Amino acid sequence: MGSMFYKNHTIVNTGRPAGSAEDPVGYLPMAVITWNRPDLRRRVMQIVKSEKLHETAEEASAVALEQAKAWIEHHSRER
């Protein structure tokens, strides 16, 4: 699991086991993105997931981080 601050967003990324946690068939990328919304006076959260399996948790976590950054880039342009 990793975490970083990117363009005023906090990203927590991981590769979660698919199938049994004791004997996974692979790992799925997942990231949680949070940021402040001053107009709402609270933090907002977005979860980014993928169903593509990866061989290691580290590989899936790295993919999740890149997907989260892409999500932030795309939604930053909309604001």
N, C-alpha and C positions, 0 to 999 in steps of 0.2 A: 504494500500500500504506500502511496505517496501523497504529498500535498504540496501545493504551491499557490502563490498569489500572482494573478495574471490579469492585467488591465482592470484593476479594481474588483476583481472576482476571486473568490477562494475556490480552488479545485482540490477535491480529495478523490484520488483515482485508485482503482484496484483491479485485480483479476480474480473473479470469484469462481469457485469450482462449479463445473456443470456435472450433473449426476450426483453421485455420492461424494460427500466431503472426504471420506476415507479413501475412496478410489475414484477420483474424478476422471471423466472421459476427455476433459480439456478444461480450459478456463475462458470465461466470458468477460470482456471489457465492461467496466462500469465506472462512472464518475458522477460525483455530486458537485454541483456548482452553486455557490451562494454569493449574494451581493446585497448591498444596502439599497433600499428604496426610500429616500428621504421623504418623498411625497406621501408614502404610505406609513412612514415611521416604523418600518420593520425590515427584516431581512427576507429575501426571497430565495427560493431554492428550485433548481432544475436538475433532474436526473437524466443522464445520457447513458443508454445501454446499447449493446450490440449482441446479436445472436450468433456471431461468427466465432467459432471455437479457435483457441490458440493453444499451443503445446505447453507453455509455461505461464505461471501467474505473472511473472515479470513482463513477458511479452504482451499479455492482455492488458496489464496496467499501463504500459507505454502507449498502446493503441488508444486506451480510454483517455489518456492525457491529451493526445493529439485530437481526438474527437471533441473533447471539451473545449480546447482552444479554438477549433473550427466553429463550434457552436457560438462561442463568445464573439469571434470575429464577425460571423454572419449577423448576429443580433445587435452588435454594436453599430453596424451600418444602418439598421432600421431606426435607431433612436435619433 
